[in-house]
């Protein structure tokens, strides 16, 4: 294979795109396989919520350490180690709903391993991608999550039907190993930049590995450089990102983990019989995420809007439309209506990522991995709270209404993320900035 005319940074972005795609195939796959196995074993909704949320406890614990490790060791190496660890765990652990402790420990371990992934990706992209390509590069990379979720929703229910729930774990482990081999072969640390503007723009020499004659000159400075934790934790623009990351992942994880249950028990639809329609919410996220990235870069490079106004504009549009769709979702009682409404909600949430999700690299390119770790910790806490709370809400609704097929049983489930979207868009509108505030 010859990559002479293909810029290496594009290859890195494509590989990180595949990385997020595989990760979300794993997450959706576990939700589908475990839901089917747990329903067959008679596990109640509250217990299902506890197991489904276990992943996020491990994921939350490793976000900030992941950013620190990527900063110190290098995102490329941390990313590879993470994939090897979670792939091995998936391959070795049996899916038995009655062996609760084994499942809990396995999901915690997978969560810890995957918690290193996004801080590492942001560190790698901050090193490789110039500012004018950041929006579409980050959007393409993160859109892999949604394509992976869509592919998982399309293919894995049939795999479970014909080969059983355990086959999902084996397939996920195989995908993880294949990506690891690609990353090991084709990834590399970026070359040092000889252009002074690179450092000023937030990538290049100041972010790259120290090599050759430059090593002695900057080695002592590099070792004594400290992460400005106090400034990070007291920064209003950082908290604007954190709040929006929390809300985005609350809505995403609730839908990702409970949408199969909503289709099966809320609307009495079979996932196997729904065909390709069940993948539309995540396919819509993939499309809208990339639209958001292209639009953002166009608005910035053509000087139509400043970086700050671009981030605020896309974030606000995305979150406000998503909030309306989420609150309307329980009113749709047909397959097509529910798919349309969930697709609209998730699609515009993905569009909003061109606002808050790229903002890490706007305000602190040197510490992009650290900031991603901080904000993704909040996003992971949203998964813990949202997924577990939804199980308890549905169990309470089952007691009140005798089952969970009525719109009233699901109204609060979708109203909570809808209201959070409105609140978060306001916070980002008031406190965010697109200017670099950390040197």
N, C-alpha and C positions, 0 to 999 in steps of 0.2 A: 504493500500500500504506500502510495506516495502522497505526502501532505505538504509538498513544497509550496503550492499555491494556496493552500488552505490555512488561514491564520490559526496558530495553536490555541489562541484564546477561545476561538469558536468551538474547537474540539473539546476544550475544558468545559465550556457552557453546555454542550450537548451531553457530555458524560454526567454532569451534575443534574441535568434534566432527567436522564435515564435513572439516576440514583434516586431522586425523589419519587419517580414513577414506581420503581420497585418497592420502595418503603411503603407507599400507600396501597399497593397491591397486598402487601403483608397485613396492614392494619384492617383493611376492608375484608380481607380473607379470613382473618381470625373472627371478626364480628359475624360473618356469614356462617362459618363452620361451627363456631361455638353456639350461636343462636339455634341452629338446627339440632345440634347434639343436646343442648340444654333443654329445649322444648320436648325432645324425645324422652329425656330422662325425668321430666316433670319439675324442672327447676323453676322457682317463682321469679317474678320480674325484678324484685328488689335484690335477690341474690345474683341474678344475671347482671344487674347494674354494677354491683360490687366487683365482680370478676372483670367486666368490660372496662371499668375505671382503674383497675390495678396497674395497667400499663403506664398510666399517666403519673403515678407516684414515682416510679423509676425514672420516667422521662423528665419530671420536674427536678429531680435530684441532680441530674447530670448536665443541665443546660449551662449554668455558669461555669462549672468545672470544664465543660466542653469548650466554651469560649476561651478560657484560660489556657487549656492544653493546646488548642489550635494556634493561639498567640505565641506560645513558648516552643512547642515541638514542630508545628506546621500543620495546617489544615489537611494537606494531602495525606500525610501519614495517619492522622487521627481518623480520617474518613475511612481509610482501608481497614484499620483495626476494628472500627465500629461494625462494618459490614460483616467481617469474619465472625465476630462474636454473636450478632443476632441471628445470622444464617445457621450457625452451628446449633444454637439453642432451638430454633424451629425444627431442625432435622431430628434432634435427639429426644424432644419432649412428646409424650403421648397426649392426645386430646381425649380426656375422659372427664366429663363434668362431675363425676363422683370423687375424683382425686383432686380435691380443692387446693390443698397446700402445694402440690406439684405445679398446678396451673398458676397459682398466685406467684410462686417463686420464678417460674418461667417468664410470666408476663412482666414481672418486675425487672428481670435481667434484660429482656428484649427492650423494655422502656429505657433502661439506663444506657444500653448500647446505642439506641436510635437517638437518644438525647444529645449525643455528640455530633450528630450529622449536620444539622442546620447551622450551628455556630461555625463548624468547619467549612461548610460551603460558603458562608458569607466571608470568611477569612480568605478563602481561595479566590472568590470573585473580586474582592477588594484589591487583591494583588494583580489579577489578570486583566480586569475590565476597566477601560477608561470611562470617565464620568458621563460622556455623551452617549454611551451604550448601556449604562447601568439599568435603566428602567426596563428595557426590553430583555436584557440578559437575565435580570432577577425574575422578571415575569415569566420568561420561558422556563427557567429552572424550576420555579415554584409551580408552574402549570403542570409539570410532571406529576405532582401530587394528584391532580384532578383527573388526568388521563389514566393514571394508575388506578384510582378509585373507580373510574368508569369501566376500565377493562376488567377489574375485579368483579364488579357488579354484573357484567355481561357473561363472563366465562366461568367464574368459580361456583355459582349455584349448580350449574350443570355438572361440573367436576365432582361436587359433593354428591349429587344425585347418582352418578354412575360409579364413582370410585370410593365414596365415603368421605367424611370430614377430615380424616387424617391425611388424605392425599393433598389437601390444600397446604398443609405444613411442608410436605416434601417438595411440592412445586415452588413454594416461596423460598425454601432453602436453596434450591437449584438456581433460581433467578439471582439470589444474593451472591452465590459463588461465581456465576458467570459475569456479573457486574464487577466483582472484585478483581477478576482476571483482566478485564478490560482496563480498569483503573490502574492496576499495577503496570500494565504494558504501555499505556499511552499517556498517563498523566506525568507531570513534572513540575518542579518549582519554576516560577517565571524567571526569565533573564533579567539582569539588572538594567535599569534605564540610564542612558547617558544624557538624557534631556532634563534640564533643570525644571521645566514646566511639569514634569511628571509628578514630582514630589509635591509641588504646590497644588496640583489638581487632586491630590489625595490617593495616588497610586504610584507605583514605580519604586524608586530607590529606597525611600523611607520604609516601605512595607516588605521589601524583598529579602531573601537570604543574603547573608554577608559572605562574600567570596573574594578570593584573590587579594590584590594589594589594598583593597578597602578594608579588609578585615581588622587589621591592627588599629587603624585610625578610629573605627567606630565601635570596637568591641567593648570597651569599658563603658561607653555611653549606653550601648544596648543592654548591658547587664544591669545597669543601675536605673534604667528607665522604669518608672512606676505607672501602673494603671491608675488614673484619677478617679478612684471609686467614689469619693465624697462628692465631687462635681457631677459625676454621672447620676448618682442617687438623688441629688438635689435639683436636677435640671428639669424644668417644666416641659421642654420639647421631648426629653426622654420619656417622661411620664405620659405624655400624649401618645407616644408610640406604644407604651406598655398597656395603657387602657384599651386602645384599639386592637392590639394583639389579643388581649384577653377576650374581648367581645367576638372578634372574628373566629377564634378557636372554640369559644363556647357554642356558637351557632353551628360551626362545621362539625365538631365532635358529637354534638347531640344528634344532628342529622345523619352523620356517618354511622354512628352506633345504633340509632333507634329507628332510622328510616325503614330498614328491613322489617322491624316489628310493626311499624305503622302500616306498611303495605299488607303484611300477613294477618295481623290481629285487628288493626284499626279499620282496614278497608276490606278484609277477607279476600285478599289477592294472593296468588301464588307467585313467588319470585321466579320460579322456573317457567311459568306460563306467561309472564309479562314480556318475555323476549328482550329486544334491545331497548325498550322504553325505559327500563329501570336504570340504565346507565346515563340517561340524558342529563340529570342534574350535574353529574361530575364532568361530562363532556362539555356542558355549557360553561362550567368553571374554567376548563382548559381553554376554550375559545375566548371568553371574556378576559381572562388573565393576560393573554397575549395581546388582545386589543388594547387593554389598558396600558401595557408597556410601550407599544408602538405609538399610541396617542400621546403619552407622557413625553417620550423622547422627541416627538415631532413638535409639541408645544414649546419645549425647552430649546431645542436646537434652532428653530425658526424664530425664537424670541417673541412668540405670541404671548406667552405668560412666563413669569419668573418661576424658578424651581419651587419656591414656597407656594405660590398661587396654584401651580400645577398639582402639587401634592394635595393641597386642601380641596381643590375642585373635584378631582377624581375620587378622593376618599369620601367626600360628602355625598356625591351622586350615588356611589356604590352602596354606602351604608343606609341611606335614607330609603332607596328603592327596595333594598333587601329587607328592611324592617317592615315595610308595608306587605311584602309578599309573605313573610314569615307569619305575621298576624292573621293573614287571610287563609293560610294553608288549611286549618281545620275545617273551613267552610266547604272545601272541595271534597266531594264524596265519591268521585269516579277516579279511575286509574289515570286517565288523560289529564284531568283537572289537577290532581295531586302532583303528577310529574311536572306539569307546566309550572305550578306555583313553586315547588321546591327547586326547579331549574332556574326560575327567575331569581329566587332568593340567593342561591349559591353562585349564580353567574355574576350578579352585581356585587356580592361580597368579594369575589375574585377580582372584579374591576377595581374595587377599593384598595386592593393590595398595591396598586401602582401609586398609592398615596403613602400609607404608613409603613409598608413593608420595605420599600426602597429607602426610606428616610434614615435608616441606620447609617447607610453609606454617605448620605448627604451631610449629616451633622458630625460624623466621627468615622471617616474612612479607615483611620489607623486602628480604631477599636471596634470595627464593625462586628467581629466575631463576639467580642465581649458584650456589646449592646444587644446583639441577637440573642445571646444566652440569657441576659436579664429579661428582655421582653418575651422571649419564648417560655421562660419559667412561668410568667403570668399566663401565657396561652395554655400551658400545660395544667396549671391550677384550674383554669376554666374547664379543661377536660375532666379533671377529677371531680370538680363540683357539679358540672353540668350533666355528665353521664350518670353519676350516682344519684343526684337529685331527681333526674328524670325517672329512674327506676322507682324511687320512693313515691313520686307523684302518680305514676301509673298504678302502683300497688294500692295507693289510697283511692284512686279513681275506680279501681276494680271493686273495692269494698263498697264505695258509694253507689256505683251504677251497675254492679254485678258483673260487668265485663268492661273492656276498653275499646269497644267498637263505636261508641258515640262521640260526636264532635266535642262534647263537654269534657270527656276524658283527656283529650289532647290539647285543649285550648291553652292552658297554663304552660304546657310544655313548649309551645311555640311563641307565646306572648312574651315570655321572659327574654329570650334572645332578641326579639323584635324591639322591645323597649331599650335593651342594652345598646342596640345599634344606633338609636336616636341619641342617647346620652353620649356615646363615644364619638359620634360625628361632631357633636357640639364641642367636646373637649379638644378634638384635633383642630377644629376650625379656629379656636381661640388661642391655643398654646403652641402649636407646631411651627417649625421653620424649616426652610430648605437650605439655610446657610450653614457653613461649616463652623461649629462652635467648640470643637475639641481638636487641638493641634497634635 
